[in-house]
Structures are given as C-alpha cells and as structure tokens.
Amino acid sequence: MTQTVEPEIATQDPRARADWWPGLRALLLRLHTYAGILIGPFLLVAACTGLLYVFSPQIDKLLYAHQLTVPAAPGNVPLTAQIDTARAQLPGAGLHSVLPSASPTQSTQVVFDAPDQGAEHFRSVFVDPHDGSVRGTLENYRNVHNLPVQSWFDELHRGLHLGQFGLFYSELAASWMWVLVLAGLVLWLRKRFVARRSGTRRRAVNGRRRLLSWHGWAGLGISLVLLFLSATGMTWSTLAGDNVSKFRAQLSWQAPEVSTTLPARAAVGADIGFDRVRAAVSDVGLRGPLEITPPSGPGAAYEVKREVRAWPGSIDTMAVDPGTGWITADLPYSGYPFMAKLSHWMVLAHQGLLFGLVNQIVLAIVAIALILVIVLGYRMWWMRGPAKRGFGRLPARGTWRRVPGKVLAPIVLGAVLAGYFAPLLGGSLLLFLLIDGLLALRSGRTEAGA
C-alpha cells in the first residue's frame, strides 16, 4: 500500500502563508511611485549638476594654466615677499592661508578672505615664486583648491546658487534617494526570486514592461553607488548633517583637530614668518604641497597642513610657535580614528577625487544612469493612465491594512526614526500622506457624486 504524503503547505493555515507580501508590495510600490514622482525632479537636478561638476577640476586646470603654472627657473623669492606682493593686489583683505609652490613649475597661491562674496568664499592671488610677479587672481569657494569653474558647479550642485534656501533641494534629494533605492531593490529582487522559484520562463516584453525591465536593471546596477552618495550627501546637508555631526561626536568618529593654542609662556612680540615656519616643518619631515595658516591672534600658533586628496588620502597637520619656530603640536593622519579616516575617504570619493579619473568616470556613468532611471520612471507612470488624461494612475491605496502588525510596526518605527534624523525626509513624508489623504477624499466625493 502506497502511503500518500500531503505537501507541507497543505497542513498549514492559509493565513500563515506569505499573504502579507501583496500588501507590503503594494505599500512599497506606492511609496516608490509617489516619492519617485514628487522627488524625481530634485534627483534629476542633482544628477545633472553632479555630472557637470565631476570633471570641473580638469576644466579648471586647463582654463587657468597661466595662473597655476610658471616657467621653471633657478632660485626663489622669499615666501614672505611673495605674500607682500599678493597683499598689494587686494589691499585690506584678510590673509587666510598660503600654499607655497611645491615644484619648479608651480605658482604660489596666497588665499584671502572674501566676505563680500558670502560665507566660505575666498580670493587667491597666484605669484611666480622665481621672480615674484603676479600671475593672476581667482575666486575660490568652500575649499582653497577649488578654482572658479569647480567652485561655480559646486555651488550649483549643492544649492543652485540660491543661498541657504537652495541647500534644502540637495538635502531633500539625498534624504529620499536611499528610500527610493531600497524600496526599488526589495520590489525587484522579490520579483526575480518569485520568477526563479516558480520556474517562470522569461518572455519577450514590449511597451511598458520593457521600460520596467530597463528601469529595474539600470537601478540595480547603480544602487550601491546611489546609497553611498545618499549617505555622504546627507553629511553635508543642513538639518540632517547637523544630526550626523552630533552622532559622530557621540561615537568619537569626528576628525581630530590640531591644537593651535600655545603653551603658557612669556609673550614674544617677534614673528619668525612664513619662510622659517616652512623650514621648521620641513626639518621634521612635513614636505610637499602645504597649506600654511597664520596665527588667529595672540597666543595662537601657525597651522601647517599637508593634504593628499588622491588615494590613499591623508591629512598631516602641525602647529608651529610663531616666536620660536618650535613644533607645539603634531597630528599625523595615522592618529585619526578609523571612522574619521573612512568619512574622509568617502567625502573624497563623493567628489570624484579619491581614485582620480576612474572615480570621475564611475560617478559620470552613475549620473547618466540615474537620469535614465528617472526618465523611464516618469514614462512608465505616464503609460499607466489613459492618454487623454495625461497622467498615470497610482498603485491602489489602503492595501497596507493587509500587512501584519509584526511587519508593519518596524516599518512605521523606522520611518519615525528616519524622519527624526532627517527632518526634511520626515516633513516631506507627512506632506505626501496629506496629499494622498486629500486625493482619497476627492476620489470618495467623486464616486459619491456619481
């Protein structure tokens, strides 16, 4: 007698099966669609401006070769004399820092504050170190290494040249990008898993299904980079960035700063000057491209920094007593906490600097792919509805009620925490829910009227 074995699933309560997935899928699909429609324009602008920014360092070097480079010649004018020449070009401007020539064909960059241009703006005078002649004056923004083209595109990417208000656009894009990516990944991977498990054969697709396939594959290909860009972008943001800084401070993940406060001693009126400061740090091994910042006031030291912006990326800093030339503080990059180093590397990679041209090409490809994903998303939405109406339908609302509490509760809790940590994300999510509620109310009234 042959014993009949019932499939295991037949002995289970049908309600115990994965009936929660259709409701969760509908919830994720509605979130992904809604956020994609409303946040898509911000992401599209961020992708386009990022694409313009990524190769701006090369454009700067090409356009400003006269200011940056000099003919090789024997001998150098003292650094102090070069600074005096630069001061004469911008009378009354406050000296910010000096980047001495590091090679026979490189000019010296003397950086001055430019408060008339706004916060984080500078003006740099470039001086030929061999004869002391001025090569030109250029504008900088946020970083003394950023020249006009890079500075302009930097401001465009961060805030569309709209000041503090403009910064919220990039924060909104960065805050939502990871949500869109994760929701899209879950939907796509679940669909592929179900198709493979059921043995469903892939059929030729056309129309909207073809666009959906392209949208999914392109999104999958750039998903990890988008998550990385979202995380690093939020660290620079206004509201979420402040919370990131507090979080890093609590865990001691912030980059340490060299102390420029001089030890208690008798006041010394003399100042050894920039030439002897450079010689002092060179004697102890700090050579190469340097940035020397003068003392901020009485009782403060010179700060000398050597920053390597390409891999392996490093920042070594020393403080020098302006009266004696003694090294009063030394902060090598090896003394940074690992998480501070990681944060530094991530910022450089976001800027396309860490791995040179390869880094830039990867970011450019990702930006182009993101533009494609967004355009395909809008096209698919358009195709969901009647052509005469012009706009597509949204996935059905209310299916979240089919999601079990044990699944829904962590999602709600996660949304609350994310909204608290990234206020623009939380505020815009509440706005989406309000819009959705108004649309539901309007739809109900329309059906009642019919």
Backbone hydrogen bonds, N-H to C=O, Kabsch-Sander energy under -0.5 kcal/mol:
donor,donor_aa,acceptor,acceptor_aa,energy
5,V,3,Q,-0.5
6,E,4,T,-0.6
10,A,7,P,-1.1
11,T,7,P,-0.6
11,T,8,E,-1.2
12,Q,9,I,-1.0
16,A,13,D,-2.6
17,R,13,D,-0.5
17,R,14,P,-1.2
19,D,17,R,-2.4
21,W,18,A,-1.2
23,G,19,D,-0.6
24,L,20,W,-2.4
25,R,21,W,-3.7
26,A,22,P,-2.3
27,L,23,G,-2.1
28,L,24,L,-2.9
29,L,25,R,-3.0
30,R,26,A,-2.4
31,L,27,L,-2.3
32,H,28,L,-3.1
33,T,29,L,-2.5
34,Y,30,R,-2.9
35,A,31,L,-2.8
36,G,32,H,-1.9
37,I,33,T,-2.4
38,L,34,Y,-2.3
39,I,35,A,-3.1
40,G,35,A,-0.5
40,G,36,G,-1.2
42,F,39,I,-0.7
43,L,39,I,-2.1
44,L,40,G,-2.8
45,V,41,P,-2.2
46,A,42,F,-2.3
47,A,43,L,-2.6
48,C,44,L,-2.4
49,T,45,V,-2.8
50,G,46,A,-2.2
51,L,47,A,-2.1
52,L,48,C,-1.7
53,Y,49,T,-1.9
54,V,50,G,-1.9
55,F,51,L,-0.5
56,S,53,Y,-2.1
59,I,55,F,-1.4
60,D,56,S,-2.6
61,K,57,P,-2.2
62,L,58,Q,-1.9
63,L,59,I,-2.9
64,Y,60,D,-2.7
65,A,62,L,-0.8
68,L,64,Y,-2.1
69,T,65,A,-2.4
70,V,105,T,-1.7
77,V,129,P,-3.6
82,Q,78,P,-1.9
83,I,79,L,-2.2
84,D,80,T,-2.0
85,T,81,A,-2.1
86,A,82,Q,-2.0
87,R,83,I,-2.5
88,A,84,D,-1.6
89,Q,85,T,-0.6
89,Q,86,A,-1.2
90,L,86,A,-0.9
90,L,87,R,-0.7
93,A,90,L,-1.9
96,H,111,V,-2.8
97,S,111,V,-1.5
98,V,292,I,-2.2
99,L,109,Q,-3.3
106,Q,103,S,-1.7
107,S,68,L,-2.2
108,T,127,V,-2.9
109,Q,99,L,-2.4
110,V,108,T,-0.6
110,V,125,V,-2.8
111,V,97,S,-2.8
111,V,109,Q,-0.6
112,F,123,R,-3.3
113,D,94,G,-2.8
114,A,121,H,-1.6
117,Q,114,A,-2.0
118,G,115,P,-1.0
121,H,118,G,-1.2
122,F,140,N,-2.4
123,R,112,F,-2.4
124,S,138,L,-3.3
125,V,110,V,-2.8
126,F,124,S,-0.5
126,F,136,G,-3.0
127,V,108,T,-2.7
128,D,133,S,-3.4
132,G,128,D,-2.3
135,R,126,F,-3.8
136,G,126,F,-1.0
138,L,124,S,-2.5
140,N,122,F,-2.8
141,Y,143,N,-0.6
142,R,120,E,-3.8
143,N,141,Y,-1.9
146,N,143,N,-1.6
147,L,145,H,-0.6
151,S,147,L,-3.2
152,W,148,P,-2.7
153,F,149,V,-2.4
154,D,150,Q,-2.2
155,E,151,S,-2.3
156,L,152,W,-2.0
157,H,153,F,-2.7
158,R,154,D,-2.3
159,G,155,E,-2.7
160,L,155,E,-0.5
160,L,156,L,-1.6
161,H,155,E,-1.1
162,L,159,G,-2.1
165,F,162,L,-0.7
166,G,162,L,-0.6
167,L,163,G,-1.0
167,L,164,Q,-0.5
168,F,164,Q,-0.5
168,F,165,F,-1.2
169,Y,166,G,-1.3
170,S,158,R,-0.6
170,S,166,G,-0.8
171,E,167,L,-1.6
172,L,168,F,-2.4
173,A,169,Y,-2.2
174,A,170,S,-2.5
175,S,171,E,-2.6
176,W,172,L,-1.7
177,M,173,A,-1.6
178,W,174,A,-0.8
180,L,176,W,-2.5
181,V,177,M,-2.4
182,L,178,W,-2.5
183,A,179,V,-2.4
184,G,180,L,-2.4
185,L,181,V,-2.6
186,V,182,L,-2.4
187,L,183,A,-2.1
188,W,184,G,-2.5
189,L,185,L,-3.1
190,R,186,V,-2.2
191,K,187,L,-1.8
192,R,188,W,-2.3
193,F,189,L,-2.5
194,V,190,R,-2.6
195,A,191,K,-2.2
196,R,192,R,-2.3
197,R,193,F,-2.7
198,S,194,V,-2.3
199,G,195,A,-0.6
200,T,195,A,-1.7
209,R,206,N,-1.2
211,L,207,G,-1.8
212,L,208,R,-2.6
213,S,209,R,-2.0
214,W,210,R,-2.4
215,H,211,L,-2.9
216,G,212,L,-2.5
217,W,213,S,-2.6
218,A,214,W,-2.6
219,G,215,H,-2.1
220,L,216,G,-2.5
221,G,217,W,-2.3
222,I,218,A,-1.3
223,S,219,G,-0.6
223,S,220,L,-0.9
226,L,222,I,-2.5
227,L,223,S,-2.4
228,F,224,L,-2.0
229,L,225,V,-2.8
230,S,226,L,-2.5
231,A,227,L,-2.2
232,T,228,F,-2.5
233,G,229,L,-2.5
234,M,230,S,-1.8
235,T,231,A,-0.9
236,W,232,T,-0.6
236,W,233,G,-0.9
237,S,234,M,-0.7
242,D,238,T,-0.8
243,N,239,L,-1.3
244,V,240,A,-2.4
245,S,241,G,-2.3
246,K,242,D,-2.0
247,F,243,N,-2.4
248,R,244,V,-2.7
249,A,245,S,-2.2
250,Q,246,K,-2.1
251,L,247,F,-1.4
252,S,249,A,-1.1
253,W,248,R,-3.3
254,Q,248,R,-0.6
260,T,258,V,-0.5
262,L,260,T,-0.5
262,L,299,G,-2.6
272,I,322,P,-3.1
276,R,272,I,-0.5
277,V,273,G,-1.6
278,R,274,F,-2.5
279,A,275,D,-2.0
280,A,276,R,-2.2
281,V,277,V,-2.0
282,S,278,R,-2.0
283,D,279,A,-2.0
284,V,280,A,-0.6
285,G,282,S,-1.5
286,L,281,V,-2.7
287,R,285,G,-1.2
291,E,305,K,-2.1
292,I,98,V,-3.2
293,T,291,E,-0.6
293,T,303,E,-3.3
300,A,297,G,-1.6
301,A,260,T,-2.4
302,Y,320,V,-2.7
303,E,293,T,-2.3
304,V,318,M,-2.9
305,K,291,E,-2.5
306,R,316,D,-2.8
307,E,305,K,-0.6
308,V,306,R,-0.5
308,V,314,S,-3.0
309,R,307,E,-0.6
311,W,354,L,-3.0
313,G,310,A,-2.7
314,S,308,V,-1.8
316,D,306,R,-2.4
317,T,331,L,-2.2
318,M,304,V,-2.5
319,A,329,A,-2.5
320,V,302,Y,-2.1
321,D,326,W,-2.9
325,G,321,D,-2.4
328,T,319,A,-2.1
328,T,326,W,-0.8
329,A,319,A,-1.1
331,L,317,T,-3.5
335,G,332,P,-1.8
336,Y,333,Y,-1.8
341,K,337,P,-2.0
342,L,338,F,-2.8
343,S,339,M,-2.3
344,H,340,A,-2.0
345,W,341,K,-2.7
346,M,342,L,-2.5
347,V,343,S,-2.1
348,L,344,H,-2.1
349,A,345,W,-2.4
350,H,346,M,-2.4
351,Q,347,V,-1.7
352,G,349,A,-1.0
353,L,348,L,-2.8
354,L,348,L,-0.8
356,G,353,L,-1.0
358,V,355,F,-1.0
359,N,355,F,-0.7
360,Q,356,G,-1.7
361,I,357,L,-2.7
362,V,358,V,-2.4
363,L,359,N,-2.1
364,A,360,Q,-2.3
365,I,361,I,-2.5
366,V,362,V,-2.4
367,A,363,L,-2.4
368,I,364,A,-2.3
369,A,365,I,-2.6
370,L,366,V,-2.6
371,I,367,A,-2.1
372,L,368,I,-2.1
373,V,369,A,-2.6
374,I,370,L,-2.5
375,V,371,I,-2.4
376,L,372,L,-2.7
377,G,373,V,-2.2
378,Y,374,I,-2.3
379,R,375,V,-2.2
380,M,376,L,-2.6
381,W,377,G,-2.1
382,W,378,Y,-2.4
383,M,379,R,-1.8
384,R,380,M,-0.7
384,R,381,W,-1.0
385,G,381,W,-0.5
385,G,382,W,-0.9
389,R,386,P,-1.0
390,G,386,P,-1.3
401,R,398,G,-1.5
402,R,399,T,-1.9
403,V,400,W,-1.8
407,V,404,P,-1.3
408,L,404,P,-2.8
409,A,405,G,-3.0
411,I,407,V,-0.9
412,V,408,L,-2.5
413,L,409,A,-2.8
414,G,410,P,-2.7
415,A,411,I,-2.3
416,V,412,V,-2.3
417,L,413,L,-2.5
418,A,414,G,-2.7
419,G,415,A,-2.5
420,Y,416,V,-2.0
421,F,417,L,-2.5
422,A,418,A,-2.8
425,L,422,A,-1.0
426,G,419,G,-0.5
426,G,422,A,-2.0
427,G,423,P,-3.0
428,S,424,L,-2.2
429,L,425,L,-2.0
430,L,426,G,-2.1
431,L,427,G,-1.8
432,F,428,S,-2.3
433,L,429,L,-2.3
434,L,430,L,-2.2
435,I,431,L,-2.6
436,D,432,F,-2.9
437,G,433,L,-2.4
438,L,434,L,-2.4
439,L,435,I,-2.4
440,A,436,D,-2.3
441,L,437,G,-2.4
442,R,438,L,-2.5
443,S,439,L,-2.6
444,G,440,A,-2.5
445,R,441,L,-2.2
446,T,442,R,-2.2
447,E,443,S,-2.3
448,A,444,G,-2.2
449,G,445,R,-2.5
450,A,446,T,-1.7
